[in-house]
Amino acid sequence: MTRACDLTGKKVQFGHNVSKANNKTKRKFIPNIQSITFKSEILNQNLRLNVAASSVRTVSKYGGIDEFLIRTKCKELSPKAKKYQKVIKKLSEKN
């Protein structure tokens, strides 16, 4: 499993620990990736995605995974999420 969010694209960043004496040592900023199962109302199935904890809050703010995928631009999503987005948009336009 890569350390990247399937929905927002958050991934590992690099930086420095800075001490009081201003010594800099390298470190990683790792996103809080969780394997989450979302319930899709349009597809009538469960979607299992590797998502950052902050992305879970964003999805709930939009009102569910279906609304989030409909509103999000395609370039920000992982290939797995893009497939779901394409199908959800197609089915939502029919209804």
PyMOL commands that set and color helices and strands:
alter all, ss='L'
color gray80, all
select helices_A, chain A and resi 53-62+65-71+74-76+79-94
alter helices_A, ss='H'
color red, helices_A
select strands_A, chain A and resi 13-18+24-29+33-40+45-52
alter strands_A, ss='S'
color yellow, strands_A
deselect
rebuild
show_as cartoon
